[in-house]
Amino acid sequence: MSFTRRKEDFVCTHCGARVAGTGYTNHCPKCLWSRHVDIEPGDRAATCKGMMEPITLEGSSPNYRIVHRCTECGAIRRVDVSTQDAADALIALSSKPGIIGA
């Protein structure tokens, strides 16, 4: 797997927040939602473009990961929690049961 760093700012399609990308940003730090745009991290080669819903947290401190599921095709992706992610959103997500199914 090769990573392609892309520093891109975006407006979150889910909550409308303006997000300043760091080159490693792949989800909205306010609501934790993402878009299904990559096959390999950073390649922007996925054709789905569906919304990636944060469905649970996995791991343990300090190595938590957000698990996303695409609302269009059902793909599951995992991404490290960022220091910029909103604490209240992470706390809310941590209370969801681990309904991954993959």
Secondary structure per residue as TSV (DSSP state, phi and psi in degrees):
chain	resnum	aa	ss	phi	psi
A	1	M	-	360.0	127.3
A	2	S	-	-112.7	140.3
A	3	F	-	-99.5	133.9
A	4	T	-	-112.3	111.7
A	5	R	-	-76.9	127.3
A	6	R	-	-132.4	115.5
A	7	K	-	-89.1	102.2
A	8	E	-	-131.5	129.0
A	9	D	-	-85.5	151.1
A	10	F	E	-154.6	164.0
A	11	V	E	-105.0	125.6
A	12	C	-	-62.6	125.8
A	13	T	T	-70.0	-24.0
A	14	H	T	-83.2	-50.7
A	15	C	T	-114.4	-9.2
A	16	G	-	84.6	3.2
A	17	A	-	-67.5	143.6
A	18	R	E	-85.7	126.8
A	19	V	E	-118.8	125.8
A	20	A	-	-90.0	113.0
A	21	G	-	-72.8	150.1
A	22	T	-	-109.4	-4.7
A	23	G	S	99.2	-13.7
A	24	Y	S	-123.2	-1.1
A	25	T	-	-74.3	124.6
A	26	N	-	-130.5	3.3
A	27	H	B	-148.4	163.3
A	28	C	-	-75.2	124.9
A	29	P	T	-72.7	-13.0
A	30	K	T	-84.4	-49.0
A	31	C	T	-112.3	-10.0
A	32	L	-	74.5	2.2
A	33	W	-	-74.9	158.7
A	34	S	E	-139.9	-175.3
A	35	R	E	-125.0	146.6
A	36	H	-	-84.7	86.0
A	37	V	-	-116.5	-15.7
A	38	D	-	-113.9	146.6
A	39	I	S	-93.4	-54.5
A	40	E	S	-105.8	146.0
A	41	P	T	-50.0	120.9
A	42	G	T	87.5	-2.6
A	43	D	-	-82.5	-18.8
A	44	R	-	56.5	31.5
A	45	A	-	-97.5	-5.4
A	46	A	-	-72.0	138.5
A	47	T	S	-94.1	-12.4
A	48	C	-	-61.5	-56.6
A	49	K	-	63.2	16.0
A	50	G	-	-69.3	167.7
A	51	M	E	-79.7	137.6
A	52	M	E	-102.6	107.4
A	53	E	E	-82.1	130.8
A	54	P	E	-72.2	120.5
A	55	I	E	-108.4	-22.6
A	56	T	E	-170.3	168.5
A	57	L	E	-106.5	146.8
A	58	E	E	-134.6	162.3
A	59	G	S	98.0	-166.7
A	60	S	-	-142.6	161.3
A	61	S	T	-59.9	134.2
A	62	P	T	-97.5	19.4
A	63	N	-	-109.1	51.3
A	64	Y	-	-74.8	149.8
A	65	R	E	-129.1	143.1
A	66	I	E	-89.8	132.2
A	67	V	E	-101.9	122.5
A	68	H	E	-109.3	145.5
A	69	R	E	-125.4	130.6
A	70	C	E	-69.3	129.6
A	71	T	T	-74.9	-12.6
A	72	E	T	-95.6	-53.4
A	73	C	T	-112.0	-8.0
A	74	G	-	84.2	2.8
A	75	A	-	-58.7	142.4
A	76	I	E	-107.7	132.6
A	77	R	E	-134.5	148.7
A	78	R	E	-120.1	141.6
A	79	V	E	-143.9	144.0
A	80	D	E	-64.6	143.5
A	81	V	-	-66.5	140.5
A	82	S	-	-98.9	151.0
A	83	T	T	-64.9	-15.4
A	84	Q	T	-91.2	-5.6
A	85	D	S	-68.3	139.8
A	86	A	-	-65.2	126.6
A	87	A	H	-58.7	-40.9
A	88	D	H	-65.5	-35.5
A	89	A	H	-68.7	-40.5
A	90	L	H	-65.9	-40.2
A	91	I	H	-63.8	-43.8
A	92	A	H	-62.1	-41.9
A	93	L	H	-66.9	-34.8
A	94	S	H	-66.9	-19.8
A	95	S	T	-84.7	-7.9
A	96	K	S	-78.7	138.8
A	97	P	-	-68.0	154.7
A	98	G	-	-74.3	83.3
A	99	I	-	-100.4	59.2
A	100	I	-	-79.8	-53.5
A	101	G	-	72.0	20.7
A	102	A	-	-149.8	360.0
